[in-house]
Amino acid sequence: MAEAPSAAAIVEAMMADDAYSKWLGIEVLAVNPGYARLRLRIKPDMLNGFAIAHGGICYSLADSALAFAANGHGRIALSTHTNIAYFEKVNLNDILTAETIEAAMGEKNANYRVSITNQDDKLVAAFEGTVYITSKQWNIK
């Protein structure tokens, strides 16, 4: 029987086909089963009409962090419910870090919390997500 791929190998495979995360400029800082830490810099084309980062940028960063943490266990996991709260505006050239913590894990579902901080270590958003864990294992060649 082949050895299960590592969380890092799974995330590398996910990123290889993830044009949106690449466009965002996401950098994977750390990944383990149930944990991920990602970073990105706010670019001009991420700003909304108020000259601050569009809320979808924080959401997308958190969504990728959730996916990487949840899939790092080796089984394909898909989000079923997410929500986000915003606390601070995000400006051009801010550097955001998303850190995912696994809050609860069952056989078919898991819950994750993602905190998003800026370069000053100020909490700008908090995200929570639930995933459905399929029976399908990651198979990376």
DSSP file with accessible surface (Angstrom, degrees, kcal/mol):
  #  RESIDUE AA STRUCTURE BP1 BP2  ACC     N-H-->O    O-->H-N    N-H-->O    O-->H-N    TCO  KAPPA ALPHA  PHI   PSI    X-CA   Y-CA   Z-CA
    1    1 A M              0   0  241      0, 0.0     3,-0.1     0, 0.0     2,-0.1   0.000 360.0 360.0 360.0 134.5    0.0    0.0    0.0
    2    2 A A        -     0   0   92      1,-0.1     2,-0.2     3,-0.0     0, 0.0  -0.353 360.0-104.5 -70.2 147.4    1.3    3.4   -1.0
    3    3 A E        -     0   0  185      1,-0.1    -1,-0.1    -2,-0.1     3,-0.1  -0.476  40.4-105.6 -70.9 140.3    2.2    5.9    1.8
    4    4 A A        -     0   0   66     -2,-0.2    -1,-0.1     1,-0.1   135,-0.1  -0.377  40.9-104.6 -65.2 142.7   -0.4    8.7    2.2
    5    5 A P        -     0   0   35      0, 0.0    -1,-0.1     0, 0.0   133,-0.1  -0.353  36.6-109.2 -67.6 151.7    0.8   12.1    0.9
    6    6 A S     >  -     0   0   70      1,-0.1     4,-2.3    -3,-0.1     5,-0.2  -0.314  26.3-109.5 -74.1 161.9    1.9   14.7    3.3
    7    7 A A  H  > S+     0   0    8      1,-0.2     4,-2.6     2,-0.2     5,-0.2   0.903 121.5  54.1 -57.7 -40.7   -0.2   17.8    4.0
    8    8 A A  H  > S+     0   0   55     23,-0.2     4,-2.4     1,-0.2    -1,-0.2   0.910 108.1  48.5 -62.4 -41.1    2.5   19.8    2.2
    9    9 A A  H  > S+     0   0   31      2,-0.2     4,-2.1     1,-0.2    -1,-0.2   0.890 111.4  50.6 -66.4 -38.9    2.3   17.6   -0.9
   10   10 A I  H  X S+     0   0    0     -4,-2.3     4,-2.6     2,-0.2    -2,-0.2   0.945 112.0  46.2 -63.5 -47.4   -1.5   17.9   -0.9
   11   11 A V  H  X S+     0   0    4     -4,-2.6     4,-3.1     1,-0.2     5,-0.2   0.912 110.0  54.2 -65.1 -38.3   -1.4   21.7   -0.7
   12   12 A E  H  X S+     0   0  149     -4,-2.4     4,-1.9    -5,-0.2    -1,-0.2   0.927 110.9  46.4 -60.0 -42.9    1.2   21.8   -3.4
   13   13 A A  H  X S+     0   0   30     -4,-2.1     4,-0.9     2,-0.2    -2,-0.2   0.901 112.7  49.9 -66.0 -40.9   -1.1   19.8   -5.6
   14   14 A M  H >< S+     0   0   36     -4,-2.6     3,-0.8     1,-0.2    -2,-0.2   0.933 111.6  48.0 -63.1 -46.0   -4.1   22.0   -4.8
   15   15 A M  H >< S+     0   0   33     -4,-3.1     3,-1.5     1,-0.2    -1,-0.2   0.844 100.1  67.1 -65.0 -32.7   -2.1   25.2   -5.5
   16   16 A A  H 3< S+     0   0   57     -4,-1.9    -1,-0.2     1,-0.3    -2,-0.2   0.836 112.4  32.2 -58.1 -32.4   -0.9   23.8   -8.8
   17   17 A D  T << S+     0   0  149     -4,-0.9     2,-0.9    -3,-0.8    -1,-0.3   0.241  95.8  98.9-107.2  11.2   -4.4   23.9  -10.2
   18   18 A D    <>  +     0   0   43     -3,-1.5     4,-2.0    -4,-0.2     5,-0.2  -0.703  39.1 170.0-106.5  83.0   -5.7   27.0   -8.2
   19   19 A A  H  > S+     0   0   77     -2,-0.9     4,-2.6     1,-0.2    -1,-0.2   0.857  77.6  54.5 -60.9 -35.9   -5.5   30.0  -10.6
   20   20 A Y  H  > S+     0   0  111      2,-0.2     4,-2.5     1,-0.2    -1,-0.2   0.946 108.2  46.4 -67.9 -47.0   -7.4   32.2   -8.2
   21   21 A S  H  >>S+     0   0    1      1,-0.2     5,-2.1     2,-0.2     4,-0.9   0.886 113.7  51.0 -62.8 -35.0   -5.1   31.6   -5.2
   22   22 A K  H ><5S+     0   0  113     -4,-2.0     3,-0.6     2,-0.2    -1,-0.2   0.923 108.6  50.7 -65.6 -44.6   -2.2   32.2   -7.5
   23   23 A W  H 3<5S+     0   0  105     -4,-2.6    -2,-0.2     1,-0.3    -1,-0.2   0.908 106.9  54.8 -59.8 -40.5   -3.7   35.5   -8.7
   24   24 A L  H 3<5S-     0   0    1     -4,-2.5    17,-0.3    -5,-0.2    -1,-0.3   0.778 112.3-124.7 -62.5 -24.4   -4.2   36.5   -5.1
   25   25 A G  T <<5 -     0   0   41     -4,-0.9    -3,-0.2    -3,-0.6    16,-0.2   0.749  40.9-177.5  83.7  27.6   -0.5   35.9   -4.6
   26   26 A I      < -     0   0   14     -5,-2.1     2,-0.5    14,-0.1    14,-0.2  -0.363  11.3-159.9 -64.4 133.8   -1.0   33.6   -1.7
   27   27 A E  E     -A   39   0A  93     12,-2.9    12,-2.2    -2,-0.1     2,-0.7  -0.966  14.0-136.0-114.3 126.7    2.1   32.3   -0.1
   28   28 A V  E     +A   38   0A  52     -2,-0.5    10,-0.2    10,-0.2     3,-0.1  -0.766  26.9 173.1 -85.3 116.1    1.9   29.1    2.0
   29   29 A L  E     -     0   0A  49      8,-2.5     2,-0.3    -2,-0.7     9,-0.2   0.818  65.5  -7.5 -91.1 -38.1    3.9   29.7    5.2
   30   30 A A  E     -A   37   0A  24      7,-1.7     7,-2.7     2,-0.0    -1,-0.4  -0.970  58.9-179.2-159.3 145.4    3.0   26.5    7.1
   31   31 A V  E     +A   36   0A  22     -2,-0.3     5,-0.2     5,-0.2   -23,-0.2  -0.976  11.2 153.6-152.1 136.0    0.7   23.5    6.6
   32   32 A N  E >   -A   35   0A  96      3,-2.5     3,-2.7    -2,-0.3    40,-0.2  -0.929  62.2 -62.3-145.4 165.6   -0.1   20.4    8.7
   33   33 A P  T 3  S+     0   0   71      0, 0.0    37,-0.1     0, 0.0    69,-0.1  -0.357 128.2   4.0 -54.7 120.6   -3.1   18.2    9.0
   34   34 A G  T 3  S+     0   0    6     35,-2.3    68,-0.6    34,-0.2     2,-0.4   0.512 122.2  83.2  81.8   6.7   -5.8   20.6   10.3
   35   35 A Y  E <   +AB  32 101A  44     -3,-2.7    -3,-2.5    34,-0.3     2,-0.3  -1.000  44.5 165.2-145.4 140.2   -3.6   23.7   10.3
   36   36 A A  E     -AB  31 100A   0     64,-0.9    64,-3.2    -2,-0.4     2,-0.4  -0.983  14.5-166.3-151.6 145.4   -2.5   26.2    7.7
   37   37 A R  E     +AB  30  99A  85     -7,-2.7    -8,-2.5    -2,-0.3    -7,-1.7  -0.983  20.2 174.3-132.8 120.9   -0.9   29.6    7.7
   38   38 A L  E     -AB  28  98A   0     60,-2.5    60,-2.6    -2,-0.4     2,-0.3  -0.865  11.5-160.9-125.2 159.9   -1.0   31.7    4.5
   39   39 A R  E     +AB  27  97A  86    -12,-2.2   -12,-2.9    -2,-0.3     2,-0.3  -0.986  10.5 170.3-142.0 150.1    0.0   35.2    3.6
   40   40 A L  E     - B   0  96A   4     56,-2.1    56,-2.8    -2,-0.3     2,-0.4  -0.984  25.9-129.7-152.1 158.3   -0.7   37.8    0.8
   41   41 A R  E     - B   0  95A 129    -17,-0.3     2,-0.4    -2,-0.3    54,-0.2  -0.907  32.1-113.9-107.9 138.4    0.0   41.4    0.0
   42   42 A I        -     0   0    0     52,-2.8    51,-2.2    -2,-0.4   -17,-0.0  -0.585  35.2-162.4 -76.2 122.9   -2.9   43.7   -1.0
   43   43 A K    >   -     0   0   63     -2,-0.4     3,-2.2    49,-0.2     4,-0.2  -0.635  32.2-104.8-102.3 160.9   -2.4   44.8   -4.6
   44   44 A P  G >  S+     0   0   95      0, 0.0     3,-1.6     0, 0.0    -1,-0.1   0.844 118.5  59.1 -55.1 -35.8   -4.1   47.8   -6.4
   45   45 A D  G 3  S+     0   0   99      1,-0.3    -3,-0.0     8,-0.0     0, 0.0   0.434  96.4  64.0 -79.3   7.8   -6.5   45.5   -8.3
   46   46 A M  G <  S+     0   0    3     -3,-2.2     8,-2.8     2,-0.1    -1,-0.3   0.403  82.7 103.6-101.6  -1.5   -7.9   44.2   -5.0
   47   47 A L  B <   -F   53   0B  51     -3,-1.6     6,-0.3     6,-0.3     2,-0.1  -0.556  58.4-147.6 -86.8 148.7   -9.3   47.6   -3.9
   48   48 A N    >   -     0   0   48      4,-3.2     3,-2.0    -2,-0.2    -1,-0.1  -0.256  44.8 -75.2 -97.6-169.5  -12.9   48.5   -4.0
   49   49 A G  T 3  S+     0   0   85      1,-0.3    -2,-0.0     2,-0.1    -1,-0.0   0.598 130.2  59.2 -66.8 -11.7  -14.6   51.9   -4.7
   50   50 A F  T 3  S-     0   0  172      2,-0.3    -1,-0.3     3,-0.0     3,-0.1   0.287 116.2-113.3 -96.2   6.3  -13.6   53.1   -1.2
   51   51 A A  S <  S+     0   0   66     -3,-2.0    41,-0.4     1,-0.3     2,-0.3   0.789  84.7 107.6  63.7  30.0   -9.9   52.5   -1.9
   52   52 A I  S    S-     0   0   44     39,-0.1    -4,-3.2    -4,-0.1    -1,-0.3  -0.873  84.1 -74.5-126.1 164.4   -9.7   49.7    0.6
   53   53 A A  B     -F   47   0B  10     37,-3.5    37,-0.3    -2,-0.3    -6,-0.3  -0.337  52.1-110.6 -61.0 135.4   -9.5   45.9    0.0
   54   54 A H    >>  -     0   0  105     -8,-2.8     3,-2.1     1,-0.1     4,-0.7  -0.402  25.0-121.3 -60.5 139.5  -12.7   44.3   -1.2
   55   55 A G  H 3> S+     0   0   27      1,-0.3     4,-2.2     2,-0.2     5,-0.2   0.785 109.4  69.9 -57.1 -26.3  -14.1   42.0    1.5
   56   56 A G  H 3> S+     0   0   22      1,-0.2     4,-2.7     2,-0.2    -1,-0.3   0.751  89.8  62.1 -65.3 -21.5  -13.9   39.1   -0.9
   57   57 A I  H <> S+     0   0    9     -3,-2.1     4,-2.4     2,-0.2    -1,-0.2   0.959 107.1  41.5 -69.9 -50.0  -10.1   39.3   -0.6
   58   58 A C  H  X S+     0   0    4     -4,-0.7     4,-2.5     1,-0.2     5,-0.2   0.924 116.6  51.1 -60.4 -42.9  -10.1   38.5    3.1
   59   59 A Y  H  X S+     0   0   72     -4,-2.2     4,-2.7     1,-0.2    -2,-0.2   0.932 110.6  47.7 -60.2 -45.6  -12.8   35.9    2.5
   60   60 A S  H  X S+     0   0   18     -4,-2.7     4,-2.3     2,-0.2    -1,-0.2   0.891 110.7  51.0 -65.4 -40.2  -10.9   34.2   -0.3
   61   61 A L  H  X S+     0   0    0     -4,-2.4     4,-2.3     2,-0.2    -1,-0.2   0.944 113.7  45.3 -60.6 -46.5   -7.7   34.1    1.7
   62   62 A A  H  X S+     0   0    0     -4,-2.5     4,-2.7     1,-0.2    -2,-0.2   0.899 110.4  54.2 -64.8 -39.6   -9.6   32.5    4.6
   63   63 A D  H  X S+     0   0   55     -4,-2.7     4,-2.4     1,-0.2    -1,-0.2   0.910 109.7  47.1 -63.0 -41.4  -11.3   30.1    2.3
   64   64 A S  H  X S+     0   0    9     -4,-2.3     4,-2.7     2,-0.2     5,-0.2   0.918 111.3  51.4 -65.8 -41.3   -8.0   28.9    0.9
   65   65 A A  H  X S+     0   0    0     -4,-2.3     4,-2.3     1,-0.2     5,-0.2   0.909 110.6  49.3 -61.7 -41.8   -6.6   28.5    4.4
   66   66 A L  H  X S+     0   0    2     -4,-2.7     4,-2.8     2,-0.2     5,-0.3   0.947 111.8  48.3 -60.1 -49.1   -9.6   26.4    5.4
   67   67 A A  H  X S+     0   0   29     -4,-2.4     4,-2.4     1,-0.2     5,-0.2   0.915 112.4  47.9 -61.5 -42.8   -9.3   24.2    2.3
   68   68 A F  H  X S+     0   0    2     -4,-2.7     4,-1.1     2,-0.2   -34,-0.2   0.918 114.6  45.4 -67.2 -42.3   -5.6   23.6    2.9
   69   69 A A  H  < S+     0   0    0     -4,-2.3   -35,-2.3    -5,-0.2   -34,-0.3   0.938 116.0  45.8 -65.3 -45.5   -6.0   22.8    6.6
   70   70 A A  H >< S+     0   0    4     -4,-2.8     3,-0.9     1,-0.2     5,-0.3   0.890 114.9  45.7 -68.4 -39.4   -9.0   20.5    6.0
   71   71 A N  H >< S+     0   0    5     -4,-2.4     3,-2.2    -5,-0.3    -1,-0.2   0.680  91.6  84.1 -78.5 -14.8   -7.5   18.6    3.1
   72   72 A G  T 3< S+     0   0    3     -4,-1.1    -1,-0.2     1,-0.3    -2,-0.2   0.659  75.4  71.6 -63.4 -13.7   -4.2   18.2    4.9
   73   73 A H  T <  S-     0   0   75     -3,-0.9    -1,-0.3    -4,-0.3    -2,-0.1   0.641 116.4-108.7 -75.7 -16.0   -5.6   15.1    6.7
   74   74 A G  S <  S+     0   0    2     -3,-2.2    64,-3.3     1,-0.3     2,-0.4   0.271  88.1  97.5 108.7 -12.5   -5.4   13.2    3.4
   75   75 A R  E    S-C  137   0A  44     -5,-0.3    -1,-0.3    62,-0.3    -2,-0.2  -0.884  84.1-101.6-107.7 145.4   -9.1   12.9    2.5
   76   76 A I  E     -     0   0A  37     60,-2.9    58,-2.8    -2,-0.4     2,-0.4  -0.463  43.7-170.9 -67.1 126.2  -10.8   15.3    0.1
   77   77 A A  E     -C  133   0A   6     -2,-0.2     2,-0.4    56,-0.2    56,-0.2  -0.968   7.1-166.1-124.2 138.2  -12.8   17.8    2.2
   78   78 A L  E     -C  132   0A 100     54,-2.4    54,-3.3    -2,-0.4     2,-0.1  -0.973  26.0-112.6-126.8 135.6  -15.3   20.4    0.8
   79   79 A S  E     +C  131   0A  63     -2,-0.4    52,-0.3    52,-0.3     3,-0.1  -0.377  31.2 173.8 -69.4 142.7  -16.7   23.4    2.6
   80   80 A T  E     +     0   0A  88     50,-2.9     2,-0.3     1,-0.4    51,-0.2   0.562  68.7  14.5-118.7 -23.0  -20.4   23.3    3.3
   81   81 A H  E     +C  130   0A 113     49,-1.5    49,-3.0     2,-0.0    -1,-0.4  -0.944  63.4 168.1-156.8 134.4  -20.9   26.5    5.4
   82   82 A T  E     +C  129   0A  30     -2,-0.3     2,-0.3    47,-0.2    47,-0.2  -0.975   5.4 179.7-142.5 156.6  -18.7   29.5    6.1
   83   83 A N  E     -C  128   0A  73     45,-2.1    45,-2.5    -2,-0.3     2,-0.3  -0.979   7.1-162.0-152.2 157.9  -19.1   32.9    7.6
   84   84 A I  E     -C  127   0A  38     -2,-0.3     2,-0.4    43,-0.2    43,-0.2  -0.988   6.8-158.6-142.4 146.6  -16.8   35.9    8.2
   85   85 A A  E     -C  126   0A  42     41,-2.5    41,-2.3    -2,-0.3     2,-0.4  -0.993  14.9-147.0-124.2 136.2  -16.8   39.0   10.4
   86   86 A Y  E     +C  125   0A 112     -2,-0.4    39,-0.3    39,-0.2     3,-0.1  -0.869  22.4 168.1-106.0 137.6  -14.7   42.1    9.5
   87   87 A F        +     0   0  111     37,-3.2     2,-0.3    -2,-0.4    38,-0.2   0.664  63.4  25.2-119.1 -28.5  -13.1   44.3   12.2
   88   88 A E  S    S-     0   0   84     36,-1.3    -1,-0.3    34,-0.1     2,-0.1  -0.986  79.4-105.9-139.5 150.1  -10.6   46.6   10.5
   89   89 A K        -     0   0  131     -2,-0.3     2,-0.5    -3,-0.1   -37,-0.0  -0.381  30.3-137.8 -72.3 154.8  -10.2   48.0    7.0
   90   90 A V        -     0   0    7    -37,-0.3   -37,-3.5    -2,-0.1     2,-0.2  -0.975  21.4-158.4-119.1 127.1   -7.5   46.6    4.8
   91   91 A N    >   -     0   0   59     -2,-0.5     3,-2.2   -39,-0.2   -49,-0.3  -0.579  32.0 -72.0-106.0 165.9   -5.4   49.0    2.8
   92   92 A L  T 3  S+     0   0   70    -41,-0.4   -49,-0.2     1,-0.3    -1,-0.1  -0.254 119.1  14.0 -52.9 135.2   -3.1   48.9   -0.3
   93   93 A N  T 3  S+     0   0   89    -51,-2.2    -1,-0.3     1,-0.3   -50,-0.1   0.396  88.5 144.1  72.7   0.7    0.2   47.1    0.4
   94   94 A D    <   -     0   0   16     -3,-2.2   -52,-2.8   -53,-0.1     2,-0.6  -0.387  47.1-135.4 -61.1 148.7   -1.1   45.6    3.7
   95   95 A I  E     -B   41   0A  46    -54,-0.2     2,-0.4    -3,-0.1   -54,-0.2  -0.956  20.8-160.6-110.8 117.2    0.2   42.1    4.3
   96   96 A L  E     -B   40   0A   0    -56,-2.8   -56,-2.1    -2,-0.6     2,-0.4  -0.818   6.7-164.7-101.8 140.2   -2.4   39.7    5.6
   97   97 A T  E     -BD  39 117A  31     20,-2.6    20,-2.5    -2,-0.4     2,-0.5  -0.990   3.7-161.1-122.4 128.3   -1.8   36.4    7.4
   98   98 A A  E     -BD  38 116A   0    -60,-2.6   -60,-2.5    -2,-0.4     2,-0.5  -0.941   6.2-170.5-109.0 128.4   -4.5   33.8    7.7
   99   99 A E  E     -BD  37 115A  69     16,-2.5    16,-2.3    -2,-0.5     2,-0.4  -0.984   6.9-156.2-123.1 124.6   -4.0   31.2   10.4
  100  100 A T  E     -BD  36 114A   0    -64,-3.2   -64,-0.9    -2,-0.5     2,-0.4  -0.853   8.1-172.6-104.6 133.0   -6.4   28.2   10.5
  101  101 A I  E     -BD  35 113A  88     12,-2.8    12,-2.5    -2,-0.4     2,-0.6  -0.980  26.2-125.8-122.2 132.6   -7.1   26.2   13.7
  102  102 A E  E     + D   0 112A  60    -68,-0.6    10,-0.2    -2,-0.4     3,-0.1  -0.683  27.5 180.0 -77.4 118.8   -9.1   23.0   13.6
  103  103 A A  E     -     0   0A  41      8,-2.5     2,-0.3    -2,-0.6     9,-0.2   0.828  65.3  -0.9 -90.1 -36.9  -11.9   23.4   16.2
  104  104 A A  E     - D   0 111A  56      7,-1.7     7,-2.8     2,-0.0     2,-0.4  -0.979  59.5-165.4-156.4 143.6  -13.6   20.1   15.9
  105  105 A M  E     + D   0 110A  83     -2,-0.3     5,-0.2     5,-0.2     2,-0.2  -0.990  12.5 167.1-138.1 125.8  -13.2   17.0   13.8
  106  106 A G        -     0   0   41      3,-3.1    -2,-0.0    -2,-0.4     5,-0.0  -0.535  52.9 -88.0-117.4-168.8  -15.6   14.1   13.2
  107  107 A E  S    S+     0   0  134     -2,-0.2     3,-0.1     1,-0.1    -1,-0.0   0.881 122.9  12.0 -70.9 -37.5  -15.8   11.3   10.8
  108  108 A K  S    S+     0   0   79      1,-0.2    25,-3.1    24,-0.1     2,-0.3   0.553 127.7  42.0-118.1 -13.4  -17.7   13.2    8.1
  109  109 A N  E     - E   0 132A  84     23,-0.3    -3,-3.1   -32,-0.0     2,-0.3  -0.974  53.8-178.3-137.3 152.6  -17.5   16.9    9.3
  110  110 A A  E     -DE 105 131A   4     21,-1.6    21,-2.5    -2,-0.3     2,-0.4  -0.979  15.4-142.5-146.8 155.2  -15.0   19.3   10.7
  111  111 A N  E     -DE 104 130A  27     -7,-2.8    -8,-2.5    -2,-0.3    -7,-1.7  -0.968  17.5-172.5-123.2 138.5  -15.0   22.9   11.9
  112  112 A Y  E     -DE 102 129A   1     17,-2.9    17,-2.4    -2,-0.4     2,-0.4  -0.948  13.6-151.6-131.1 149.5  -12.2   25.4   11.5
  113  113 A R  E     -DE 101 128A 146    -12,-2.5   -12,-2.8    -2,-0.3     2,-0.5  -0.982  12.1-166.5-120.6 133.2  -11.5   28.9   12.7
  114  114 A V  E     -DE 100 127A   3     13,-3.1    13,-2.9    -2,-0.4     2,-0.4  -0.979   2.6-163.2-122.2 123.9   -9.4   31.3   10.7
  115  115 A S  E     -DE  99 126A  43    -16,-2.3   -16,-2.5    -2,-0.5     2,-0.5  -0.894   6.2-157.4-103.8 137.2   -8.0   34.5   12.0
  116  116 A I  E     +DE  98 125A   0      9,-2.6     8,-3.0    -2,-0.4     9,-1.6  -0.971  16.0 177.1-117.0 120.6   -6.7   37.1    9.6
  117  117 A T  E     -DE  97 123A  24    -20,-2.5   -20,-2.6    -2,-0.5     6,-0.2  -0.831  20.4-130.4-118.9 159.6   -4.2   39.6   10.9
  118  118 A N    >   -     0   0   15      4,-1.9     3,-2.3    -2,-0.3   -22,-0.2  -0.332  45.1 -81.1 -97.8-174.6   -2.3   42.5    9.2
  119  119 A Q  T 3  S+     0   0   91      1,-0.3   -23,-0.1   -24,-0.2    -1,-0.0   0.680 130.7  56.8 -63.5 -16.7    1.4   43.3    9.3
  120  120 A D  T 3  S-     0   0  122      2,-0.1    -1,-0.3   -25,-0.1     3,-0.1   0.235 118.7-111.7 -94.9  10.7    0.8   45.0   12.7
  121  121 A D    <   +     0   0  132     -3,-2.3     2,-0.4     1,-0.2    -2,-0.1   0.745  69.4 148.3  62.6  28.2   -0.6   41.8   14.1
  122  122 A K        -     0   0  107     -4,-0.0    -4,-1.9     1,-0.0     2,-0.4  -0.790  54.2-116.7 -93.4 131.2   -4.0   43.4   14.3
  123  123 A L  E     + E   0 117A  76     -2,-0.4    -6,-0.3    -6,-0.2     3,-0.1  -0.549  39.2 168.8 -69.0 119.3   -7.0   41.2   13.8
  124  124 A V  E     +     0   0A   0     -8,-3.0   -37,-3.2    -2,-0.4   -36,-1.3   0.682  62.9   3.1-104.2 -24.0   -8.8   42.4   10.7
  125  125 A A  E     -CE  86 116A   0     -9,-1.6    -9,-2.6   -39,-0.3     2,-0.4  -0.989  53.3-150.4-159.9 152.9  -11.3   39.5   10.2
  126  126 A A  E     -CE  85 115A  36    -41,-2.3   -41,-2.5    -2,-0.3     2,-0.4  -0.999  18.6-172.0-129.1 133.1  -12.4   36.2   11.7
  127  127 A F  E     -CE  84 114A   5    -13,-2.9   -13,-3.1    -2,-0.4     2,-0.4  -0.931   6.5-168.3-126.7 142.8  -13.8   33.3    9.6
  128  128 A E  E     +CE  83 113A  67    -45,-2.5   -45,-2.1    -2,-0.4     2,-0.3  -0.997  11.7 178.7-132.3 140.0  -15.4   30.1   10.5
  129  129 A G  E     -CE  82 112A   1    -17,-2.4   -17,-2.9    -2,-0.4     2,-0.4  -0.998  19.8-152.2-145.0 147.4  -16.0   27.2    8.2
  130  130 A T  E     -CE  81 111A  36    -49,-3.0   -50,-2.9    -2,-0.3   -49,-1.5  -0.937  19.0-163.3-113.8 139.7  -17.5   23.7    8.3
  131  131 A V  E     -CE  79 110A   3    -21,-2.5   -21,-1.6    -2,-0.4     2,-0.5  -0.900  18.1-133.1-122.7 152.7  -16.3   21.0    5.8
  132  132 A Y  E     -CE  78 109A  93    -54,-3.3   -54,-2.4    -2,-0.3     2,-0.7  -0.913  23.3-144.4 -98.5 128.6  -17.7   17.7    4.6
  133  133 A I  E     -C   77   0A   8    -25,-3.1   -56,-0.2    -2,-0.5   -57,-0.1  -0.854  14.9-153.1 -99.9 113.6  -15.0   15.0    4.6
  134  134 A T  E     -     0   0A  24    -58,-2.8   -25,-0.0    -2,-0.7    -1,-0.0  -0.246  23.8-119.3 -76.1 172.6  -15.4   12.6    1.8
  135  135 A S  E    S+     0   0A  93    -60,-0.1     2,-0.4     2,-0.1    -1,-0.1   0.546  82.0 108.7 -87.0  -7.4  -14.2    9.0    1.8
  136  136 A K  E     -     0   0A 139    -60,-0.2   -60,-2.9     1,-0.0     2,-0.2  -0.579  62.7-142.8 -78.2 124.9  -11.9    9.7   -1.1
  137  137 A Q  E     -C   75   0A 102     -2,-0.4     2,-0.3   -62,-0.2   -62,-0.3  -0.556  23.9-103.9 -82.5 148.9   -8.2    9.8   -0.3
  138  138 A W        -     0   0   54    -64,-3.3     2,-0.5    -2,-0.2    -1,-0.1  -0.569  35.6-167.0 -68.3 130.9   -5.8   12.3   -1.9
  139  139 A N        -     0   0  123     -2,-0.3     2,-0.5  -135,-0.1  -135,-0.1  -0.928   8.1-179.6-125.4 102.1   -3.8   10.4   -4.5
  140  140 A I              0   0   59     -2,-0.5  -130,-0.1     0, 0.0  -131,-0.0  -0.906 360.0 360.0-108.8 129.5   -0.8   12.5   -5.7
  141  141 A K              0   0  225     -2,-0.5    -2,-0.0     0, 0.0     0, 0.0  -0.635 360.0 360.0-100.4 360.0    1.5   11.1   -8.3
